[in-house]
Amino acid sequence: MSVPASAYLLLSAALFTLGTVGVLVRRTALILFMSIELMLNAVNLAFVTLARMHGNLDGQLAVFFVLVVAAVEVVVGLSILVHIFRSRDTVDVDEVDLLRG
Amino acid sequence: MEVLLFAVSAALSLAGGVGVVAARQPVHSALSLLLVLGSLAVLYLTLAAEFLAVLQVIVYAGAIVVLFLFVIMLLHARTPESRPSRVGGQWSLAVPLGLALWAGLSSAALQLPASARAVGPEFGSTEAVGRVLFREFLLPFEVASLLLVVGIVAAVVLASGPGTLPSAPPARGREEA
């Protein structure tokens, strides 16, 4: 492992930050989902890096389960999104405000 | 060699991440996400996680991004954010907050010891991961399969149900369930 683990962790932090900024500034629900995927992948990279550092496979198994949860989340989220688009003709999260007080 | 591979993959994944956040069209965001996922798969290979690298390509790039592209196609991708947002000043607030978050995470990452433990060539192989998965993580594995079934059923219900979610009368919604 000639590249230090902290370099991988810095990259992971940068990707997580990009995902966070995406969730904060974008309003298209599809791009919000993609930003969430970006954050999940950043965390996965940190898991794999630390698993390699400690020589323990548990971190890689955590990534496996994150993959499963991410797949389910995307399927359910996107089908809800298609429903919202069919009824309201928009996927802008500012427009979907039925629960607004 | 490994340093070069890391540098190229890291640069590509960062470029892809910026593309996801900054692209105007959702299609470009999805393709940037594909770039991030591919370069992360390369990084997994350098971190001795070959099983996860293959899984990343098959599940993420093969299934999830394709699903995104299908939905973009269904929604005609005609969703430009032309109108100004109701909440102003999001960029000017989000960028400093993001930088603060990155600084905090980086300071935590830099405090770690740099030494990595030596691992054998079988570390991260399908056989090794499978052995841990079916011995120590058998119960979470079964729960994950249950979660996948719930996801499939939810997708079928949402995709085949007539009417629309927010405007449907409540009584009809209950009959559906």
Interface residues (C-beta under 8 A of the other chain):
Chain A: M1 S2 V3 P4 A5 S6 A7 Y8 L9 L10 L11 S12 A13 A14 L15 F16 T17 L18 G19 T20 V21 G22 L24 V25 R26 R27 T28 L30 I31 F33 M34 S35 E37 L38 N41 N44 L45 V48 T49 A51 R52 M53 H54 G55 L57 D58 Q60 L61 V63 F64 F65 L67 V68 V69 A70 A71 V72 V74 V75 V76 L78 S79 I80 L81 V82 H83 I84 F85 R86 S87 R88 T90 V91 D92 D94 L98
Chain B: E2 V3 F6 A10 S13 L14 G17 V18 V20 V21 A23 P26 S29 A30 L33 V36 L37 L40 L43 Y44 T46 L47 A48 A49 F51 L52 L55 Q56 V59 Y60 A63 I64 L67 F68 V71 I72 L74 L75 T79 E81 S85 R86 V87 Q90 W91 L93 A94 V95 L97 G98 L99 L101 W102 L105 S106 A109 L110 L112 A114 A116 R117 A118 V119 F123 G124 A128 V129 V132 L133 E136 F137 P140 A144 L147 L148 V150 G151 I152 A154 A155 L158 A159 T164 L165 P166 S167
